[in-house]
């Protein structure tokens, strides 16, 4: 709005300057006309004097006319002419009136033009403010159309653009908040389901333990109960970790470490379940390969990915882990030769509590979601490719 004000102020100043020159021009013309009539009458009087007194010198007449020390009696007073108020030349009286009238007209015209400019400025301002008000209402109604054609460089247009950005941001935050509430509702429902199933199984098995059953069956029930408890413990532990990430309360202890050491530690964590299916875990890569990040949290991420690969692998198969490093990133590629996944599963693979079509009953669908969150918080990203009955490949890249 300041730029518009400056524009109208500049126009007003230019008009005042224009009127000033018009005033000077007109008044100069009036003064010239006044002098012309005065000199004309003096010329006539001098001509008459010379005719009546031929011996008088013209220089003497000019001297008398320009002598400021003459203090003669006001002879013209007898004829009703006041030297301070009236002019001997009657036409000069009219010229003086014209002079006053023209100056008054110029003054009033100037005032009117300035007022028109001022009111035009105020009207323009009101229209733009109403336009912004209408614009806000349209944005509030969900119409996020930025009118670029009407944009200018003045402050109101800038304000309009900022209002647009803020309003859209607030709308987006409201949408995200609503989405987060729905996600929380869904997550709680999934969590309830994930806990309800093993707890129900434990409850049934505990009821059976109260009866008279043989020792082998009792040991089988205890083994199943222990497995369900481990499953619940794993679920709760991973949910707590995810909630910390959601709340941004995790502090990474970043340092430079060996990729080979990272993979070896993750393999140790899954070696027991790999042996149960006789799956061979093979690690390849230069021992000098390094990355910068939080060692413990990345072990957690790679461990969860390896668990998923083991879950989808066939017995007596293998999983290959290859690590590498270049100037742009450090990478880890994990490939299994198991059941694989179809395209529908790949779309939702990293969603919480998602379980693929080929997953077993022990899966809780949270490990890959946690792994992805950890990797992304360490300036990395993860991608996956898979074909049914041909295996799955996870590619992890940590940007430098």
C-alpha positions in Angstrom: 0.0 0.0 0.0 3.0 2.3 0.6 3.9 2.0 -3.1 0.4 3.0 -4.1 0.4 5.9 -1.7 3.8 7.0 -3.1 2.3 6.8 -6.6 -0.7 9.0 -5.7 1.5 11.4 -3.7 3.8 11.8 -6.8 0.8 12.5 -9.0 -0.4 15.1 -6.5 3.1 16.8 -6.4 3.3 16.9 -10.2 -0.2 18.5 -10.4 0.8 21.1 -7.8 4.0 21.9 -9.8 2.0 22.1 -13.0 -0.5 24.5 -11.4 2.4 26.5 -10.0 3.7 27.1 -13.6 0.2 27.8 -14.9 -0.2 30.3 -12.1 3.1 32.0 -12.9 2.3 32.0 -16.6 -1.2 33.5 -16.2 -0.1 36.1 -13.6 2.8 37.1 -15.9 0.3 37.7 -18.7 -2.0 39.7 -16.3 1.0 41.8 -15.1 2.1 42.5 -18.7 -1.5 43.5 -19.6 -1.6 45.8 -16.5 1.7 47.4 -17.5 0.5 47.8 -21.0 -2.6 49.7 -20.1 -0.7 51.9 -17.5 2.0 52.7 -20.0 -0.5 53.4 -22.8 -2.3 56.0 -20.6 1.0 57.6 -19.6 2.0 57.7 -23.2 -1.2 59.6 -24.1 -0.7 62.0 -21.1 3.0 62.7 -22.1 1.9 63.2 -25.7 -0.7 65.8 -24.6 1.9 67.6 -22.4 4.4 67.8 -25.2 1.7 69.1 -27.6 0.9 71.9 -25.0 4.4 72.6 -23.9 6.6 72.0 -26.9 9.7 73.3 -25.2 9.7 70.7 -22.4 12.3 68.1 -22.7 11.3 64.4 -22.8 14.1 63.5 -20.4 12.7 65.9 -17.9 9.3 64.2 -18.1 10.9 60.8 -17.7 12.8 62.1 -14.7 9.7 63.4 -13.1 7.9 60.1 -13.6 10.7 58.2 -12.0 11.5 60.6 -9.1 10.5 58.8 -5.9 11.2 61.8 -3.8 8.3 63.8 -5.1 5.7 64.4 -2.5 3.0 66.3 -4.1 -0.5 66.7 -2.8 -2.9 64.0 -3.9 -4.6 66.0 -6.7 -6.5 62.8 -7.9 -8.3 62.6 -4.6 -10.6 65.4 -5.8 -11.6 63.0 -8.6 -12.4 60.2 -6.2 -9.1 58.2 -6.7 -7.3 56.8 -3.7 -3.7 56.2 -4.5 -3.5 53.2 -2.3 -6.8 51.6 -3.4 -7.7 52.7 -6.8 -6.0 52.9 -10.2 -6.0 55.9 -12.4 -6.6 53.5 -15.4 -10.0 52.1 -15.1 -9.1 49.0 -17.2 -6.5 48.1 -14.6 -9.3 47.9 -12.0 -10.9 45.3 -14.2 -7.6 43.5 -14.7 -7.0 43.3 -10.9 -10.5 41.7 -10.5 -9.6 39.2 -13.2 -6.4 38.5 -11.4 -8.1 37.7 -8.2 -10.9 35.7 -9.8 -8.4 33.6 -11.9 -6.2 32.9 -8.9 -9.2 31.8 -6.8 -10.4 29.5 -9.7 -6.9 28.0 -10.0 -6.7 27.5 -6.2 -10.1 25.8 -6.0 -9.5 23.6 -9.1 -6.2 22.5 -7.5 -7.9 21.6 -4.3 -10.7 19.7 -6.1 -8.1 17.7 -8.2 -6.1 16.9 -5.0 -9.3 15.8 -3.3 -10.3 13.6 -6.3 -6.9 12.0 -6.2 -7.1 11.4 -2.5 -10.6 9.9 -2.6 -9.6 7.8 -5.6 -6.7 6.5 -3.5 -9.1 5.7 -0.6 -11.6 4.1 -2.9 -8.9 2.0 -4.5 -7.7 1.0 -1.0 -11.3 0.0 0.1 -11.8 -2.0 -3.1 -8.6 -3.9 -2.5 -9.4 -4.6 1.1 -12.8 -5.9 0.1 -11.1 -8.0 -2.5 -8.9 -9.5 0.1 -11.9 -10.1 2.3 -13.6 -11.9 -0.5 -10.4 -13.8 -1.2 -10.2 -15.0 2.4 -13.8 -16.1 2.2 -13.1 -18.1 -0.9 -10.0 -19.7 0.6 -12.1 -20.5 3.7 -14.5 -22.3 1.4 -11.7 -24.4 0.1 -11.0 -22.5 -3.2 -7.2 -22.2 -3.1 -6.9 -20.3 -6.4 -4.0 -17.8 -6.5 -5.0 -15.0 -8.9 -1.6 -14.3 -10.5 -3.1 -12.1 -13.2 -4.3 -9.6 -10.7 -1.1 -9.6 -8.7 1.0 -6.5 -8.5 4.1 -5.5 -6.5 2.3 -3.4 -3.9 2.0 -4.3 -0.3 -1.6 -5.4 -0.5 -0.8 -8.0 -3.2 2.1 -9.2 -1.1 -0.2 -9.4 1.9 -2.8 -11.3 -0.2 -0.1 -13.8 -1.2 1.1 -14.2 2.4 -2.5 -14.7 3.5 -2.9 -17.3 0.8 0.3 -19.2 2.0 -0.7 -19.0 5.7 -4.3 -20.1 5.0 -3.3 -23.0 2.8 -0.7 -24.0 5.5 -3.3 -23.9 8.2 -5.7 -25.8 6.1 -3.0 -28.4 5.3 -2.2 -28.6 9.0 -5.8 -29.2 9.8 -6.0 -31.9 7.1 -2.8 -33.5 8.5 -4.2 -33.3 12.0 -7.4 -35.0 10.9 -5.4 -37.6 9.0 -3.2 -38.2 12.0 -6.3 -38.7 14.2 -7.7 -41.2 11.8 -4.2 -42.9 11.6 -4.1 -43.0 15.4 -7.6 -44.5 15.6 -6.6 -47.1 13.0 -3.3 -47.8 14.7 -5.0 -48.3 18.1 -7.5 -50.6 16.5 -4.7 -52.6 14.9 -2.7 -52.6 18.1 -5.8 -53.9 20.0 -6.2 -56.6 17.4 -2.5 -57.5 17.5 -2.6 -57.8 21.3 -5.9 -59.4 21.5 -5.0 -62.4 19.4 -1.9 -63.6 21.4 -3.6 -62.7 24.7 -6.6 -64.8 23.7 -4.3 -67.7 22.8 -2.4 -67.4 26.1 -5.7 -67.3 28.0 -7.0 -70.4 26.3 -3.7 -72.3 26.9 -3.6 -71.2 30.5 -7.2 -72.6 31.0 -6.1 -75.9 29.5 -3.1 -76.0 31.8 -5.5 -76.1 34.8 -6.9 -79.4 33.6 -5.3 -82.9 33.7 -3.0 -83.0 30.7 0.2 -85.0 30.0 3.6 -83.6 30.4 4.4 -83.3 26.7 1.3 -81.4 26.0 1.9 -79.1 28.9 5.4 -78.4 27.7 4.0 -77.6 24.2 1.5 -75.2 25.7 4.2 -73.5 27.8 6.3 -73.2 24.7 3.5 -71.6 22.8 2.8 -69.2 25.7 6.4 -68.2 25.7 6.3 -67.6 22.0 3.2 -65.4 22.3 4.7 -63.4 25.2 7.9 -62.8 23.1 5.6 -61.7 20.3 3.8 -59.2 22.6 7.1 -58.0 24.0 8.5 -57.4 20.5 5.3 -55.6 19.5 5.3 -53.3 22.5 9.0 -52.6 22.3 8.8 -51.6 18.6 5.7 -49.5 19.2 7.5 -47.6 22.0 10.4 -47.0 19.7 8.1 -45.7 16.9 6.3 -43.4 19.3 9.6 -41.9 20.3 10.3 -41.2 16.7 6.9 -39.7 16.2 7.4 -37.4 19.2 10.9 -36.5 18.0 12.5 -37.5 21.3 15.2 -39.7 19.8 18.7 -38.3 19.9 21.2 -39.9 17.5 24.7 -40.6 18.6 26.3 -40.2 15.1 29.8 -41.3 14.4 31.8 -43.0 11.7 31.7 -46.8 11.7 32.3 -49.8 9.5 29.5 -51.1 7.3 30.9 -54.6 7.7 30.6 -54.3 11.5 27.0 -53.1 11.2 26.0 -56.0 9.0 27.8 -58.6 11.2 26.0 -57.3 14.3 22.6 -57.4 12.6 23.3 -61.0 11.4 24.1 -62.0 15.0 20.7 -60.8 16.1 18.9 -63.0 13.6 21.2 -66.0 13.6 18.9 -68.1 15.8 15.8 -67.7 13.6 18.0 -68.2 10.5 19.3 -71.5 11.8 15.7 -72.7 12.5 15.0 -72.5 8.7 18.6 -73.4 7.7 19.1 -70.1 5.9 22.6 -69.1 5.1 23.4 -65.4 5.6 26.2 -64.2 3.3 27.9 -60.8 3.7 30.0 -59.3 0.9 31.8 -55.9 0.8 35.0 -54.2 1.3 36.1 -54.1 4.9 37.0 -50.4 4.5 33.4 -49.3 3.6 32.1 -46.8 6.2 29.1 -44.7 6.9 28.2 -41.9 9.3 25.3 -42.4 11.6 24.0 -44.0 14.9 25.5 -47.5 15.0 23.0 -49.0 17.5 19.9 -47.7 15.7 21.1 -48.8 12.3 21.6 -52.3 13.7 18.0 -52.2 14.8 16.9 -51.2 11.2 19.0 -53.8 9.4 18.0 -56.5 11.9 14.3 -55.9 11.2 14.8 -56.1 7.5 16.8 -59.4 7.9 13.9 -60.7 10.0 11.5 -59.9 7.2 13.7 -61.6 4.6 14.0 -64.7 6.8 10.2 -64.8 7.3 9.6 -64.7 3.5 12.5 -67.1 2.7 12.2 -70.8 2.0 14.0 -73.3 4.2 17.5 -74.2 3.2 17.9 -71.0 1.1 20.2 -68.1 1.4 20.2 -64.3 2.0 22.9 -62.1 0.5 23.9 -58.8 2.1 26.2 -56.6 0.1 27.6 -53.2 1.3 29.4 -50.5 -0.7 30.6 -46.9 -0.5 31.2 -44.1 -2.9 31.5 -40.3 -2.8 27.7 -39.8 -2.7 26.4 -42.5 -0.4 27.0 -45.7 1.5 24.7 -48.6 0.6 23.5 -51.9 1.8 21.7 -54.3 -0.5 19.8 -57.3 1.1 18.5 -60.0 -1.2 16.6 -63.1 -0.4 15.4 -65.9 -2.7 12.1 -66.7 -1.0 8.4 -66.3 -1.6 8.6 -62.7 -2.9 5.7 -60.2 -2.9 3.2 -59.0 -5.5 2.7 -55.3 -6.4 -0.2 -54.8 -4.0 2.0 -55.9 -1.0 4.9 -53.6 -2.2 2.7 -50.5 -2.1 1.9 -51.0 1.6 5.1 -52.8 2.7 6.3 -50.1 5.1 2.9 -49.3 6.6 2.4 -50.1 10.3 0.7 -53.4 11.1 0.6 -54.3 7.4 0.9 -58.0 6.8 1.5 -59.4 3.3 -0.4 -62.1 1.7 2.4 -64.6 2.2 3.4 -63.6 5.7 3.1 -66.1 8.6 1.0 -65.9 11.6 3.9 -64.7 13.8 4.3 -61.5 11.9 3.1 -58.3 13.5 3.7 -56.0 10.6 5.7 -53.3 12.4 9.4 -54.2 11.9 9.8 -52.7 8.4 7.9 -49.5 9.4 10.4 -49.0 12.2 13.3 -49.8 9.9 12.2 -47.2 7.4 11.7 -44.6 10.1 15.2 -45.2 11.5 16.9 -45.1 8.1 15.2 -41.9 7.0 16.1 -40.2 10.3 19.8 -41.0 9.5 19.7 -39.2 6.1 18.9 -42.4 4.2 16.2 -44.0 2.2 15.1 -47.5 1.4 13.5 -49.0 -1.7 12.3 -52.5 -2.4 11.8 -54.7 -5.5 10.2 -58.2 -5.5 8.8 -60.9 -7.7 6.6 -63.7 -6.6 8.6 -66.9 -6.0 11.8 -65.2 -7.1 12.7 -63.3 -4.0 12.9 -59.7 -2.7 15.7 -57.1 -2.7 16.0 -54.2 -0.2 18.2 -51.3 -1.2 19.3 -48.9 1.5 21.3 -45.7 0.7 22.7 -43.4 3.3 23.5 -40.0 1.8 26.8 -38.3 2.8 
